[in-house]
Amino acid sequence: MNVLVTGANGQLGSEIKDCQHNFKELNVVYADIPDLDICNEDAVNTFITINGIEAIINCAAYTAVDKAEGDAQNARKVNAKGVLNLVKAMENVKGKIIHISTDYVFDGTKPLPYNEEDTVSPIGFYGKTKREGELAVINSSLEGIVIRTSWLYSAYGNNFVKTMIRLGSEKEKLNVIFDQIGSPTYAGDLANTCLVILSNEQNRIDKAGKVYHFSNEGVASWYDFATAVMKINKLDCEVLPLETKDYPTLAKRPHYSVLNKTKIKKNFKITIPYWRDSLEKCIQKLNS
Ligand SMILES: NC(=O)c1ccc[n+]([C@@H]2O[C@H](COP(=O)([O-])OP(=O)(O)OC[C@H]3O[C@@H](n4cnc5c(N)ncnc54)[C@H](OP(=O)(O)O)[C@@H]3O)[C@@H](O)[C@H]2O)c1
């Protein structure tokens, strides 16, 4: 199967490159903005036709959560219109799509892990535009799914783990938010899951509805996550708990965004590692 990974130079796209060798049955083509801007409808159609693309893993996104508050038009262009371009192009060739979305489509007021059917109610522009992108897939006739994930980090790009390692080496103390609860996700684990789903010929990927949740197992606050980063890296930096109200940001974030992953585990027969184990794996990769 010829698979296109869009936004291929980002965190998830880069981790897909690293684990692709385990999926010899997939011929994966990688493209980021210089090769393929998903906002350019003609370019998308041409790229898919020329390369005989049969499936897309859409990792391209406008991911600057705070910047999106003042730049909704550009966020929407990539996260909604860009996704629609991919969906329409794949409808033409009767292909498949795995589209990646976010826990930020929820408002964070539910006291239990979010199921796929729970009401979405994004509280920021990033989440709003990501929801619009989800709808492009959900409302299509395409064999396509949306995988919502949360707190993504990897060995590549800028992310919380790399920021904590840098700050932990520079500072003796660090204040980190303890009243936002979620689940960290190692992009390497999500990358592997996307390729498992596509590589199994038996998988009609949207057989049980189009939305799935994926994060690592377990629950943490940003404070817990930061503390684990310091411990694993043996950094002598004290992490202190900070309340969200004392760290104002342009975009509001959900206070609770743990995702229930029962459906993806059952339908695709996958197991998901505990977040701390995956964090150790990622840090090993960073240090190697
Ligand atoms: N990061 C998180 O914490 C998080 C949490 C939940 C869900 N997600 C979702 O997970 C997915 C992957 O996230 P990520 O962290 O891997 O993102 P990322 O590192 O920001 O990578 C996104 C890539 O897409 C590229 N891109 C932007 N606009 C594009 C366009 N018009 N055409 C083609 N490529 C374009 C970006 O290029 P530039 O860098 O040049 O803009 C970047 O290389 C996204 O859908 C994101 O919304 C992320």
The ligand as a Gaussian input file, in Angstrom:
#p B3LYP/6-31G(d) Opt

LIG

0 1
 N        1.863000      18.396000      20.065000
 C        0.890000      18.049000      20.909000
 O        1.002000      18.174000      22.132000
 C       -0.382000      17.462000      20.370000
 C       -1.385000      17.084000      21.273000
 C       -2.555000      16.533000      20.778000
 C       -2.722000      16.364000      19.413000
 N       -1.743000      16.754000      18.556000
 C       -1.951000      16.562000      17.117000
 O       -1.050000      15.565000      16.685000
 C       -0.683000      15.817000      15.318000
 C        0.823000      15.796000      15.174000
 O        1.349000      16.795000      16.033000
 P        2.903000      17.118000      16.094000
 O        3.210000      17.494000      17.494000
 O        3.669000      16.041000      15.405000
 O        2.919000      18.448000      15.217000
 P        4.177000      19.271000      14.734000
 O        5.435000      18.736000      15.334000
 O        3.831000      20.713000      14.902000
 O        4.218000      18.910000      13.184000
 C        3.269000      19.386000      12.281000
 C        3.967000      19.486000      10.942000
 O        3.011000      19.921000       9.976000
 C        3.644000      20.927000       9.199000
 N        2.641000      21.752000       8.557000
 C        2.041000      22.885000       9.007000
 N        1.229000      23.396000       8.070000
 C        1.281000      22.563000       7.007000
 C        0.697000      22.580000       5.716000
 N       -0.131000      23.557000       5.342000
 N        0.992000      21.580000       4.854000
 C        1.853000      20.585000       5.216000
 N        2.461000      20.524000       6.425000
 C        2.182000      21.507000       7.301000
 C        4.490000      21.682000      10.191000
 O        5.435000      22.501000       9.553000
 P        5.925000      23.835000      10.333000
 O        6.577000      23.369000      11.588000
 O        6.848000      24.465000       9.351000
 O        4.677000      24.648000      10.594000
 C        5.120000      20.516000      10.954000
 O        6.254000      20.002000      10.293000
 C       -1.348000      17.145000      14.944000
 O       -2.546000      16.882000      14.280000
 C       -1.649000      17.787000      16.285000
 O       -2.768000      18.648000      16.207000
 C       -0.571000      17.292000      18.999000

